[in-house]
Amino acid sequence: MAKITEHKGYQHDLPDHPGYHIPKPDPDKHPDPNIVTVQDGVPIKYADCEGIGVRIVHPTNPNAPSENFGLVLFYIPPHVALAPGHHATEEAYVIIEGTGRMTFANDERDVKKGDFIHLPPWCTHGIENTGNETLVVMICTSPPNP
């Protein structure tokens, strides 16, 4: 059985780390959230892929203009693939619907609804829909892809 770790709370004196460069706002000027739906996103096409992405939280989306984080829903039709590639951003894929196969530099792995895949910077990765329904993947990227 897994041991449950106690949440210690968020630190107000953050360590010197590239991800912690955001200054705390004036106490009287707290930012408001951006609450959006996929329909509020910005559609994108990946090169050489028949799938469609929707940038939901991203610097290019005026409805949720994040500076340090990207959130995309990627819709991959049956038997469509995104060829393996790599980049400097760190990503996590969350399989929302469907089944597929991910290709890495040294391995391949079947993925399905509920799987979380962490992709460190420069990790070669590609994905193919091996099922008969649309594969829906939530892609979380930090920093956001251009």
C-alpha positions as CSV (number, residue, x, y, z in Angstrom):
1,M,0.0,0.0,0.0
2,A,1.3,3.5,-0.9
3,K,2.1,5.8,1.9
4,I,0.3,9.1,1.7
5,T,2.6,12.1,2.0
6,E,1.4,15.1,3.9
7,H,1.2,18.4,2.0
8,K,3.4,20.9,3.6
9,G,1.9,24.0,2.0
10,Y,3.4,26.4,-0.5
11,Q,6.5,28.2,0.5
12,H,6.4,32.0,0.4
13,D,10.2,32.3,0.4
14,L,10.9,30.3,-2.7
15,P,14.4,28.9,-3.5
16,D,16.5,30.3,-6.3
17,H,15.0,28.3,-9.2
18,P,14.2,29.2,-12.8
19,G,10.5,28.3,-12.3
20,Y,10.2,30.7,-9.4
21,H,10.9,34.0,-11.1
22,I,7.3,35.3,-10.8
23,P,7.0,38.1,-8.3
24,K,4.2,38.1,-5.7
25,P,1.6,40.7,-6.6
26,D,0.7,43.7,-4.5
27,P,-1.6,42.5,-1.6
28,D,-4.4,44.7,-2.9
29,K,-4.1,43.5,-6.5
30,H,-4.6,39.7,-6.6
31,P,-4.9,38.2,-10.1
32,D,-8.2,36.7,-11.2
33,P,-8.4,33.2,-12.7
34,N,-9.1,32.5,-16.3
35,I,-11.9,30.0,-16.6
36,V,-12.2,28.7,-20.1
37,T,-13.5,25.8,-22.2
38,V,-11.9,24.1,-25.2
39,Q,-14.1,26.3,-27.4
40,D,-12.2,29.3,-26.0
41,G,-8.9,27.8,-27.2
42,V,-6.8,28.5,-30.2
43,P,-6.7,25.6,-32.8
44,I,-3.3,24.5,-34.1
45,K,-2.0,22.0,-36.7
46,Y,1.1,20.0,-36.0
47,A,3.4,19.5,-39.0
48,D,2.9,16.2,-40.9
49,C,0.1,15.1,-38.6
50,E,-3.7,15.0,-39.3
51,G,-4.5,15.6,-35.6
52,I,-5.6,18.9,-34.3
53,G,-4.5,20.6,-31.1
54,V,-6.3,23.3,-29.2
55,R,-4.2,25.6,-27.1
56,I,-6.4,26.2,-24.1
57,V,-3.9,27.8,-21.7
58,H,-1.1,29.4,-23.7
59,P,0.5,32.8,-24.4
60,T,-1.2,32.8,-27.8
61,N,-4.7,32.4,-26.3
62,P,-6.0,35.8,-25.2
63,N,-8.7,34.0,-23.1
64,A,-6.0,32.3,-20.8
65,P,-2.7,33.9,-21.6
66,S,-0.2,32.0,-19.5
67,E,3.4,33.0,-19.6
68,N,5.0,29.9,-18.0
69,F,2.7,27.0,-18.8
70,G,0.9,25.5,-21.8
71,L,-2.1,23.3,-21.8
72,V,-3.3,21.7,-25.1
73,L,-5.9,19.2,-26.0
74,F,-4.7,17.1,-28.9
75,Y,-7.3,15.2,-30.9
76,I,-5.7,12.3,-32.9
77,P,-8.1,10.4,-35.3
78,P,-7.8,6.6,-35.6
79,H,-4.6,5.4,-37.3
80,V,-3.0,8.8,-37.3
81,A,0.4,9.4,-35.9
82,L,2.6,12.3,-34.7
83,A,6.2,11.3,-35.7
84,P,8.8,11.2,-32.9
85,G,10.7,14.4,-32.2
86,H,12.2,16.2,-29.2
87,H,12.5,19.7,-27.8
88,A,13.8,21.6,-24.8
89,T,10.4,21.9,-23.0
90,E,9.3,19.6,-20.3
91,E,5.9,18.0,-20.9
92,A,3.3,15.6,-19.4
93,Y,0.8,13.8,-21.6
94,V,-2.4,12.7,-20.0
95,I,-4.5,10.2,-22.0
96,I,-8.1,11.5,-21.7
97,E,-9.8,9.1,-24.2
98,G,-8.8,6.3,-26.4
99,T,-5.7,4.1,-26.9
100,G,-2.5,4.6,-28.6
101,R,1.2,3.7,-28.8
102,M,4.0,6.1,-27.9
103,T,7.4,5.8,-29.5
104,F,10.5,6.9,-27.6
105,A,14.2,6.8,-28.5
106,N,14.8,3.4,-26.9
107,D,11.3,1.9,-26.4
108,E,7.6,1.8,-27.4
109,R,4.7,1.7,-25.0
110,D,1.0,1.2,-25.3
111,V,-1.0,4.0,-23.6
112,K,-4.7,4.3,-22.6
113,K,-7.2,6.5,-20.9
114,G,-5.9,7.4,-17.4
115,D,-2.2,7.1,-18.2
116,F,0.2,10.0,-17.3
117,I,3.5,10.2,-19.3
118,H,6.2,12.5,-18.1
119,L,8.6,13.7,-20.8
120,P,11.8,15.3,-19.6
121,P,13.4,18.0,-21.8
122,W,14.9,16.5,-25.0
123,C,13.1,13.1,-24.5
124,T,12.3,11.8,-28.0
125,H,8.6,11.0,-28.2
126,G,5.8,10.4,-30.8
127,I,2.3,9.1,-30.5
128,E,-0.1,7.1,-32.7
129,N,-3.8,6.4,-32.3
130,T,-4.0,2.5,-32.5
131,G,-7.7,2.4,-31.6
132,N,-11.0,3.0,-33.4
133,E,-12.0,6.2,-31.7
134,T,-10.4,9.6,-31.4
135,L,-7.4,9.6,-29.1
136,V,-7.6,12.7,-26.8
137,V,-4.4,13.7,-25.1
138,M,-4.0,16.6,-22.7
139,I,-0.5,18.0,-23.2
140,C,0.9,20.1,-20.3
141,T,4.1,22.0,-21.2
142,S,6.5,24.2,-19.2
143,P,7.6,26.5,-20.6
144,P,4.9,26.6,-23.3
145,N,5.9,25.6,-26.8
146,P,6.1,28.6,-29.2
